[in-house]
Amino acid sequence: MKKIAKILTIVTTLLIALTVAGCGKTANKQLTVSTFGLATKQMTRDVFNPFAKANDLTVKSQFGDSSSRFTQISHNPNSGVDVIELAQNNAVAGSNKNLFKKLDFSKIKNFKYLSKDQQKLAKETNSVPYTVNSIGIIYNPKKIGKITSWDQLWDKKLEGKIAIPDIATTFGPAMVYIANQHAQNLQASSSFVDNGKVDEKQAFAQLKALKPNVVKTYAKSSDLANMFKSGEIDAAVVGDFAVGMIKNAAPDVEYMVPESGTYANYDTVSILKNSKNEDAAYKYIDYRISKASQSKVAESNSLNNAPVNSSVTLKDPQYMTYGDTAKRAKMIDFNYVNKELPSWIKQWNQTMN
């Protein structure tokens, strides 16, 4: 009986040990990723599912716009999110608030394929760029003719016909820059130097002048598809990542990026400071900037994400910030913008709303 009791004790101990080990393994086999909500089906199909299969784990997803998801992790650092994908302005703000883990870039094998500027951004913010996007003008040429410049947004023939991104969105601050540049063009100032700063007074004066043309300041790019389809708008300032979706709803529209240039934004991926799944999180970042993943999500039927991995070559970049468009894209200093943003938001609400 004593032998049996001893054997039962040993077996029970082993079972408990195996159960605990199994629970630990299960806990490490899950990764919660917070990302953009524009193309959830494609994101799940082309990013989450292949990554989960390759690493034998489960990916839990949280979808939404960058600003609201950033607000969530700012107020609740124990939200359970392991990895978050954000627009560059939110990534800079998150880094300044010390929300992210300090990255060990030796654990990201594909980091070497990023440009020096992209690597610098990653090291400064602990947020790795995985795609770059920019803004242009999408419009219906059958209704309003051809558009070739930002200045045409102020044309009286567009009264009550355009939509622009709200100040709180990814490209909202870029609208302030566009208005600032428009003011300089009106003055035909040959002494103007683009130092990355904004003359607040003149920029908001031009936004006030633009207001009669603006039907809506939108928060979600997906709203534009229905607005074009219903004829509510004939032109809009939009990020290139949403062009395919809008054209599917309104085939007559065209997209253009002015020769004078555009404003770019990196979407980045970071590991939250309180993540319990650090190993899986590093694997996810490495996968996100891998050649295979970057090539897949660059396809027109996928996320239409411009690659940052230098080993990826695109034959048909469509509407992406790639090639000549990338060369004309100006980077915004989001440390500067984020400091000015409270004042800009106040003036924006007074002017546009």
C-alpha positions as a Markdown table, in Angstrom:
| # | Residue | x | y | z |
|---|---|---|---|---|
| 1 | Met | 0.0 | 0.0 | 0.0 |
| 2 | Lys | 2.9 | 2.3 | 0.8 |
| 3 | Lys | 4.4 | 1.6 | -2.6 |
| 4 | Ile | 1.1 | 2.3 | -4.3 |
| 5 | Ala | 0.6 | 5.5 | -2.4 |
| 6 | Lys | 4.2 | 6.6 | -3.3 |
| 7 | Ile | 3.6 | 5.8 | -7.0 |
| 8 | Leu | 0.3 | 7.7 | -7.0 |
| 9 | Thr | 2.1 | 10.7 | -5.4 |
| 10 | Ile | 4.8 | 10.6 | -8.0 |
| 11 | Val | 2.2 | 10.3 | -10.9 |
| 12 | Thr | 0.1 | 13.1 | -9.4 |
| 13 | Thr | 3.2 | 15.4 | -9.1 |
| 14 | Leu | 4.1 | 14.7 | -12.7 |
| 15 | Leu | 0.6 | 15.4 | -13.9 |
| 16 | Ile | 0.5 | 18.7 | -12.1 |
| 17 | Ala | 4.0 | 19.6 | -13.5 |
| 18 | Leu | 2.9 | 18.8 | -17.0 |
| 19 | Thr | -0.3 | 20.7 | -16.6 |
| 20 | Val | 1.5 | 23.8 | -15.4 |
| 21 | Ala | 4.1 | 23.5 | -18.2 |
| 22 | Gly | 1.2 | 23.1 | -20.7 |
| 23 | Cys | -0.5 | 26.2 | -19.4 |
| 24 | Gly | 2.8 | 28.1 | -19.7 |
| 25 | Lys | 3.2 | 26.9 | -23.2 |
| 26 | Thr | -0.4 | 27.9 | -24.1 |
| 27 | Ala | 0.1 | 31.4 | -22.6 |
| 28 | Asn | 3.2 | 31.9 | -24.8 |
| 29 | Lys | 1.4 | 30.6 | -27.8 |
| 30 | Gln | -0.8 | 33.7 | -28.1 |
| 31 | Leu | -0.2 | 37.2 | -29.4 |
| 32 | Thr | -2.6 | 40.1 | -29.2 |
| 33 | Val | -2.1 | 42.6 | -32.0 |
| 34 | Ser | -3.8 | 46.0 | -32.3 |
| 35 | Thr | -3.9 | 47.4 | -35.8 |
| 36 | Phe | -5.7 | 49.5 | -38.3 |
| 37 | Gly | -9.4 | 48.7 | -39.2 |
| 38 | Leu | -9.4 | 49.7 | -42.9 |
| 39 | Ala | -9.0 | 46.2 | -44.4 |
| 40 | Thr | -9.6 | 43.7 | -41.7 |
| 41 | Lys | -10.2 | 40.7 | -44.0 |
| 42 | Gln | -7.0 | 41.2 | -45.9 |
| 43 | Met | -5.0 | 41.8 | -42.7 |
| 44 | Thr | -6.3 | 38.6 | -41.2 |
| 45 | Arg | -5.8 | 36.6 | -44.4 |
| 46 | Asp | -2.4 | 37.9 | -45.5 |
| 47 | Val | -0.7 | 38.7 | -42.2 |
| 48 | Phe | -2.2 | 37.2 | -39.1 |
| 49 | Asn | -3.1 | 33.8 | -40.5 |
| 50 | Pro | 0.3 | 33.1 | -42.2 |
| 51 | Phe | 2.2 | 34.3 | -39.2 |
| 52 | Ala | 0.2 | 32.3 | -36.8 |
| 53 | Lys | 0.6 | 29.1 | -38.9 |
| 54 | Ala | 4.4 | 29.6 | -39.3 |
| 55 | Asn | 4.9 | 30.1 | -35.6 |
| 56 | Asp | 2.2 | 27.7 | -34.3 |
| 57 | Leu | 0.4 | 30.3 | -32.2 |
| 58 | Thr | -2.9 | 32.1 | -32.0 |
| 59 | Val | -3.2 | 35.8 | -33.0 |
| 60 | Lys | -5.9 | 37.8 | -31.3 |
| 61 | Ser | -6.7 | 41.0 | -33.1 |
| 62 | Gln | -8.0 | 44.5 | -32.2 |
| 63 | Phe | -9.0 | 46.8 | -35.1 |
| 64 | Gly | -9.6 | 50.5 | -35.1 |
| 65 | Asp | -8.2 | 53.9 | -36.1 |
| 66 | Ser | -4.7 | 54.8 | -34.9 |
| 67 | Ser | -5.8 | 57.7 | -32.7 |
| 68 | Ser | -8.4 | 55.8 | -30.7 |
| 69 | Arg | -6.2 | 52.8 | -30.2 |
| 70 | Phe | -3.3 | 55.0 | -29.0 |
| 71 | Thr | -5.6 | 56.7 | -26.5 |
| 72 | Gln | -6.6 | 53.3 | -25.2 |
| 73 | Ile | -3.1 | 52.1 | -24.5 |
| 74 | Ser | -2.2 | 55.5 | -23.1 |
| 75 | His | -5.0 | 55.3 | -20.5 |
| 76 | Asn | -4.7 | 51.5 | -19.9 |
| 77 | Pro | -1.2 | 50.1 | -20.2 |
| 78 | Asn | -2.5 | 46.8 | -19.0 |
| 79 | Ser | -5.0 | 46.4 | -21.9 |
| 80 | Gly | -3.6 | 43.0 | -22.8 |
| 81 | Val | -2.2 | 44.2 | -26.1 |
| 82 | Asp | 1.3 | 42.8 | -26.9 |
| 83 | Val | 2.0 | 44.6 | -30.2 |
| 84 | Ile | 0.5 | 47.8 | -31.6 |
| 85 | Glu | 0.6 | 49.2 | -35.1 |
| 86 | Leu | 0.3 | 53.0 | -35.2 |
| 87 | Ala | 0.6 | 56.0 | -37.5 |
| 88 | Gln | 3.9 | 57.8 | -37.1 |
| 89 | Asn | 2.6 | 60.7 | -35.0 |
| 90 | Asn | 1.1 | 58.3 | -32.5 |
| 91 | Ala | 4.3 | 56.2 | -32.4 |
| 92 | Val | 6.3 | 59.3 | -31.6 |
| 93 | Ala | 3.9 | 60.3 | -28.9 |
| 94 | Gly | 3.9 | 56.8 | -27.5 |
| 95 | Ser | 7.7 | 56.7 | -27.4 |
| 96 | Asn | 7.7 | 60.1 | -25.5 |
| 97 | Lys | 5.2 | 58.6 | -23.0 |
| 98 | Asn | 7.5 | 55.5 | -22.6 |
| 99 | Leu | 4.7 | 53.1 | -23.6 |
| 100 | Phe | 7.0 | 50.7 | -25.6 |
| 101 | Lys | 9.6 | 48.2 | -24.7 |
| 102 | Lys | 13.2 | 49.2 | -25.6 |
| 103 | Leu | 13.9 | 47.1 | -28.7 |
| 104 | Asp | 16.9 | 44.8 | -29.1 |
| 105 | Phe | 17.4 | 45.1 | -32.9 |
| 106 | Ser | 19.7 | 42.1 | -33.0 |
| 107 | Lys | 16.5 | 40.1 | -32.6 |
| 108 | Ile | 15.0 | 41.5 | -35.8 |
| 109 | Lys | 16.9 | 39.8 | -38.7 |
| 110 | Asn | 15.2 | 41.8 | -41.4 |
| 111 | Phe | 16.0 | 45.2 | -39.8 |
| 112 | Lys | 19.1 | 45.4 | -42.0 |
| 113 | Tyr | 16.9 | 45.8 | -45.0 |
| 114 | Leu | 15.5 | 49.1 | -43.8 |
| 115 | Ser | 17.0 | 52.4 | -44.9 |
| 116 | Lys | 19.2 | 54.5 | -42.6 |
| 117 | Asp | 16.4 | 57.0 | -42.0 |
| 118 | Gln | 13.9 | 54.2 | -41.2 |
| 119 | Gln | 16.4 | 52.5 | -38.9 |
| 120 | Lys | 17.0 | 55.9 | -37.2 |
| 121 | Leu | 13.2 | 56.4 | -36.7 |
| 122 | Ala | 13.0 | 52.9 | -35.2 |
| 123 | Lys | 15.9 | 53.5 | -32.8 |
| 124 | Glu | 14.5 | 56.9 | -31.7 |
| 125 | Thr | 11.0 | 55.7 | -31.0 |
| 126 | Asn | 11.3 | 51.9 | -30.4 |
| 127 | Ser | 8.8 | 51.6 | -33.3 |
| 128 | Val | 9.8 | 49.8 | -36.5 |
| 129 | Pro | 8.4 | 51.2 | -39.8 |
| 130 | Tyr | 6.7 | 48.6 | -41.9 |
| 131 | Thr | 5.1 | 50.7 | -44.6 |
| 132 | Val | 5.0 | 54.3 | -45.8 |
| 133 | Asn | 2.0 | 56.1 | -47.2 |
| 134 | Ser | 1.3 | 59.6 | -48.3 |
| 135 | Ile | -1.6 | 61.8 | -49.4 |
| 136 | Gly | -3.0 | 62.9 | -52.8 |
| 137 | Ile | -6.2 | 64.1 | -54.3 |
| 138 | Ile | -8.9 | 61.6 | -55.4 |
| 139 | Tyr | -11.5 | 63.2 | -57.6 |
| 140 | Asn | -14.2 | 62.6 | -60.3 |
| 141 | Pro | -12.9 | 64.2 | -63.6 |
| 142 | Lys | -16.2 | 63.8 | -65.3 |
| 143 | Lys | -17.8 | 66.2 | -62.8 |
| 144 | Ile | -15.0 | 68.7 | -62.0 |
| 145 | Gly | -12.4 | 68.3 | -64.7 |
| 146 | Lys | -8.7 | 67.6 | -64.2 |
| 147 | Ile | -6.9 | 68.4 | -61.0 |
| 148 | Thr | -3.1 | 68.8 | -60.9 |
| 149 | Ser | -2.2 | 70.8 | -57.8 |
| 150 | Trp | -3.1 | 71.3 | -54.1 |
| 151 | Asp | -4.0 | 74.9 | -54.9 |
| 152 | Gln | -7.0 | 73.8 | -56.9 |
| 153 | Leu | -8.7 | 72.7 | -53.7 |
| 154 | Trp | -9.4 | 76.4 | -53.1 |
| 155 | Asp | -11.1 | 76.8 | -56.6 |
| 156 | Lys | -14.6 | 78.2 | -56.3 |
| 157 | Lys | -16.0 | 75.6 | -58.7 |
| 158 | Leu | -15.4 | 73.0 | -55.9 |
| 159 | Glu | -17.7 | 74.8 | -53.5 |
| 160 | Gly | -19.5 | 72.2 | -51.4 |
| 161 | Lys | -17.8 | 69.3 | -53.2 |
| 162 | Ile | -14.7 | 68.2 | -51.2 |
| 163 | Ala | -13.8 | 66.3 | -48.1 |
| 164 | Ile | -10.6 | 66.6 | -46.1 |
| 165 | Pro | -9.1 | 64.5 | -43.2 |
| 166 | Asp | -9.9 | 65.8 | -39.7 |
| 167 | Ile | -7.1 | 67.3 | -37.7 |
| 168 | Ala | -7.1 | 64.3 | -35.3 |
| 169 | Thr | -6.5 | 61.7 | -38.1 |
| 170 | Thr | -3.2 | 60.5 | -39.5 |
| 171 | Phe | -3.0 | 63.1 | -42.2 |
| 172 | Gly | -5.0 | 65.9 | -40.4 |
| 173 | Pro | -1.7 | 67.8 | -39.6 |
| 174 | Ala | -0.7 | 67.5 | -43.3 |
| 175 | Met | -3.7 | 69.6 | -44.2 |
| 176 | Val | -2.3 | 72.4 | -42.1 |
| 177 | Tyr | 1.0 | 72.1 | -44.0 |
| 178 | Ile | -0.9 | 72.2 | -47.3 |
| 179 | Ala | -2.8 | 75.3 | -46.3 |
| 180 | Asn | 0.6 | 76.9 | -45.2 |
| 181 | Gln | 2.1 | 76.1 | -48.6 |
| 182 | His | -1.0 | 77.5 | -50.4 |
| 183 | Ala | -0.5 | 80.8 | -48.5 |
| 184 | Gln | 3.1 | 81.0 | -49.6 |
| 185 | Asn | 2.1 | 80.2 | -53.2 |
| 186 | Leu | -0.4 | 83.1 | -53.1 |
| 187 | Gln | 2.3 | 85.4 | -51.9 |
| 188 | Ala | 4.7 | 84.1 | -54.6 |
| 189 | Ser | 7.4 | 84.5 | -52.0 |
| 190 | Ser | 10.7 | 83.5 | -53.6 |
| 191 | Ser | 12.3 | 83.8 | -50.2 |
| 192 | Phe | 10.2 | 81.0 | -48.7 |
| 193 | Val | 12.2 | 78.2 | -47.2 |
| 194 | Asp | 10.5 | 75.0 | -46.2 |
| 195 | Asn | 12.0 | 74.4 | -42.8 |
| 196 | Gly | 9.3 | 71.9 | -41.6 |
| 197 | Lys | 7.5 | 74.6 | -39.6 |
| 198 | Val | 4.1 | 76.2 | -40.1 |
| 199 | Asp | 3.1 | 79.8 | -39.9 |
| 200 | Glu | 0.0 | 79.1 | -37.8 |
| 201 | Lys | -1.8 | 82.4 | -38.5 |
| 202 | Gln | -1.6 | 82.2 | -42.3 |
| 203 | Ala | -2.2 | 78.4 | -42.4 |
| 204 | Phe | -5.5 | 78.7 | -40.5 |
| 205 | Ala | -6.5 | 81.8 | -42.5 |
| 206 | Gln | -6.3 | 79.6 | -45.7 |
| 207 | Leu | -8.2 | 76.7 | -44.0 |
| 208 | Lys | -10.9 | 79.3 | -43.3 |
| 209 | Ala | -10.9 | 80.3 | -46.9 |
| 210 | Leu | -11.2 | 76.6 | -47.9 |
| 211 | Lys | -14.2 | 76.0 | -45.6 |
| 212 | Pro | -16.9 | 76.8 | -48.2 |
| 213 | Asn | -15.6 | 74.0 | -50.4 |
| 214 | Val | -15.5 | 71.4 | -47.6 |
| 215 | Val | -18.6 | 69.2 | -47.2 |
| 216 | Lys | -17.0 | 67.1 | -44.4 |
| 217 | Thr | -13.8 | 66.7 | -42.4 |
| 218 | Tyr | -13.8 | 62.9 | -42.2 |
| 219 | Ala | -12.4 | 60.6 | -39.5 |
| 220 | Lys | -12.5 | 57.3 | -41.5 |
| 221 | Ser | -11.3 | 56.9 | -45.0 |
| 222 | Ser | -13.9 | 54.3 | -45.5 |
| 223 | Asp | -16.6 | 57.0 | -45.3 |
| 224 | Leu | -15.3 | 58.5 | -48.6 |
| 225 | Ala | -16.3 | 55.5 | -50.7 |
| 226 | Asn | -20.0 | 56.0 | -49.9 |
| 227 | Met | -19.7 | 59.8 | -50.3 |
| 228 | Phe | -18.3 | 59.4 | -53.8 |
| 229 | Lys | -20.7 | 56.7 | -54.7 |
| 230 | Ser | -23.7 | 58.8 | -53.6 |
| 231 | Gly | -22.4 | 62.0 | -55.3 |
| 232 | Glu | -22.0 | 63.8 | -52.0 |
| 233 | Ile | -18.4 | 64.8 | -52.9 |
| 234 | Asp | -16.5 | 65.1 | -56.1 |
| 235 | Ala | -13.0 | 65.4 | -54.6 |
| 236 | Ala | -11.1 | 64.5 | -51.4 |
| 237 | Val | -7.7 | 64.6 | -49.8 |
| 238 | Val | -6.9 | 61.0 | -48.9 |
| 239 | Gly | -4.1 | 58.6 | -47.9 |
| 240 | Asp | -3.0 | 56.4 | -50.8 |
| 241 | Phe | -3.8 | 53.2 | -48.7 |
| 242 | Ala | -7.6 | 54.0 | -49.2 |
| 243 | Val | -7.5 | 54.6 | -53.0 |
| 244 | Gly | -8.3 | 51.0 | -54.1 |
| 245 | Met | -11.2 | 50.8 | -51.7 |
| 246 | Ile | -12.7 | 54.0 | -53.0 |
| 247 | Lys | -12.2 | 53.1 | -56.7 |
| 248 | Asn | -14.0 | 49.8 | -56.1 |
| 249 | Ala | -17.0 | 51.8 | -54.9 |
| 250 | Ala | -16.7 | 54.7 | -57.5 |
| 251 | Pro | -14.9 | 53.5 | -60.6 |
| 252 | Asp | -14.9 | 56.9 | -62.3 |
| 253 | Val | -12.6 | 58.5 | -59.7 |
| 254 | Glu | -8.9 | 59.2 | -60.4 |
| 255 | Tyr | -6.0 | 59.7 | -57.9 |
| 256 | Met | -3.1 | 62.1 | -58.4 |
| 257 | Val | -0.1 | 63.3 | -56.4 |
| 258 | Pro | 0.9 | 66.9 | -57.2 |
| 259 | Glu | 4.3 | 67.4 | -58.8 |
| 260 | Ser | 5.0 | 69.9 | -56.0 |
| 261 | Gly | 5.2 | 67.0 | -53.6 |
| 262 | Thr | 3.2 | 65.3 | -50.9 |
| 263 | Tyr | 3.5 | 64.5 | -47.1 |
| 264 | Ala | 4.5 | 61.0 | -46.0 |
| 265 | Asn | 3.7 | 59.0 | -42.9 |
| 266 | Tyr | 5.2 | 55.7 | -41.7 |
| 267 | Asp | 3.0 | 53.1 | -40.1 |
| 268 | Thr | 5.0 | 51.5 | -37.4 |
| 269 | Val | 4.9 | 48.4 | -35.1 |
| 270 | Ser | 5.9 | 48.5 | -31.4 |
| 271 | Ile | 6.0 | 46.1 | -28.5 |
| 272 | Leu | 4.0 | 47.4 | -25.5 |
| 273 | Lys | 6.0 | 47.7 | -22.3 |
| 274 | Asn | 3.7 | 45.3 | -20.4 |
| 275 | Ser | 3.6 | 42.6 | -23.1 |
| 276 | Lys | 3.9 | 39.1 | -21.6 |
| 277 | Asn | 4.7 | 37.6 | -25.0 |
| 278 | Glu | 8.0 | 39.3 | -26.0 |
| 279 | Asp | 9.5 | 36.4 | -28.0 |
| 280 | Ala | 6.4 | 36.1 | -30.2 |
| 281 | Ala | 6.2 | 39.9 | -30.5 |
| 282 | Tyr | 9.8 | 40.1 | -31.9 |
| 283 | Lys | 8.9 | 37.3 | -34.4 |
| 284 | Tyr | 5.9 | 39.3 | -35.5 |
| 285 | Ile | 7.9 | 42.5 | -36.1 |
| 286 | Asp | 10.5 | 40.5 | -38.1 |
| 287 | Tyr | 7.8 | 38.8 | -40.1 |
| 288 | Arg | 6.1 | 42.1 | -40.8 |
| 289 | Ile | 9.2 | 43.5 | -42.5 |
| 290 | Ser | 10.2 | 40.3 | -44.2 |
| 291 | Lys | 10.5 | 40.1 | -48.0 |
| 292 | Ala | 7.7 | 37.5 | -48.2 |
| 293 | Ser | 5.2 | 39.5 | -46.1 |
| 294 | Gln | 6.1 | 42.9 | -47.6 |
| 295 | Ser | 5.7 | 41.5 | -51.1 |
| 296 | Lys | 2.3 | 39.9 | -50.3 |
| 297 | Val | 0.7 | 43.0 | -48.6 |
| 298 | Ala | 1.9 | 45.2 | -51.5 |
| 299 | Glu | -0.5 | 43.5 | -53.9 |
| 300 | Ser | -3.5 | 45.4 | -55.0 |
| 301 | Asn | -5.9 | 42.8 | -53.7 |
| 302 | Ser | -4.2 | 42.8 | -50.3 |
| 303 | Leu | -3.4 | 45.8 | -48.1 |
| 304 | Asn | -1.7 | 47.9 | -50.9 |
| 305 | Asn | 1.1 | 48.6 | -48.4 |
| 306 | Ala | 4.3 | 50.2 | -49.9 |
| 307 | Pro | 7.3 | 48.1 | -48.9 |
| 308 | Val | 10.1 | 49.4 | -46.7 |
| 309 | Asn | 12.2 | 46.3 | -47.1 |
| 310 | Ser | 14.8 | 47.3 | -49.7 |
| 311 | Ser | 15.0 | 43.7 | -51.1 |
| 312 | Val | 11.4 | 44.1 | -52.4 |
| 313 | Thr | 10.9 | 45.3 | -56.0 |
| 314 | Leu | 7.5 | 46.2 | -57.3 |
| 315 | Lys | 6.6 | 46.0 | -61.0 |
| 316 | Asp | 3.2 | 47.7 | -60.6 |
| 317 | Pro | 3.2 | 50.1 | -57.5 |
| 318 | Gln | -0.3 | 51.4 | -58.4 |
| 319 | Tyr | -1.1 | 54.2 | -55.9 |
| 320 | Met | 1.7 | 53.5 | -53.4 |
| 321 | Thr | 4.4 | 55.8 | -52.0 |
| 322 | Tyr | 7.0 | 54.2 | -54.1 |
| 323 | Gly | 9.4 | 55.3 | -56.8 |
| 324 | Asp | 8.9 | 58.8 | -58.0 |
| 325 | Thr | 6.1 | 59.5 | -55.5 |
| 326 | Ala | 8.4 | 58.5 | -52.6 |
| 327 | Lys | 11.0 | 60.8 | -53.9 |
| 328 | Arg | 8.5 | 63.7 | -53.8 |
| 329 | Ala | 7.3 | 62.8 | -50.3 |
| 330 | Lys | 8.3 | 65.1 | -47.4 |
| 331 | Met | 8.6 | 63.8 | -43.9 |
| 332 | Ile | 6.8 | 65.6 | -41.2 |
| 333 | Asp | 8.6 | 66.3 | -37.9 |
| 334 | Phe | 6.0 | 64.8 | -35.5 |
| 335 | Asn | 7.9 | 65.9 | -32.4 |
| 336 | Tyr | 7.2 | 69.5 | -33.6 |
| 337 | Val | 3.6 | 68.7 | -34.7 |
| 338 | Asn | 2.7 | 66.9 | -31.5 |
| 339 | Lys | 3.8 | 70.0 | -29.5 |
| 340 | Glu | 1.7 | 72.3 | -31.6 |
| 341 | Leu | -1.3 | 70.0 | -32.0 |
| 342 | Pro | -3.3 | 71.2 | -29.0 |
| 343 | Ser | -3.3 | 74.7 | -30.4 |
| 344 | Trp | -4.0 | 73.4 | -33.9 |
| 345 | Ile | -6.9 | 71.3 | -32.7 |
| 346 | Lys | -8.5 | 74.3 | -30.9 |
| 347 | Gln | -8.1 | 76.5 | -34.0 |
| 348 | Trp | -9.3 | 73.7 | -36.3 |
| 349 | Asn | -12.5 | 73.3 | -34.3 |
| 350 | Gln | -13.1 | 77.0 | -34.3 |
| 351 | Thr | -12.4 | 77.3 | -38.0 |
| 352 | Met | -13.7 | 74.1 | -39.6 |
| 353 | Asn | -16.4 | 72.9 | -37.2 |
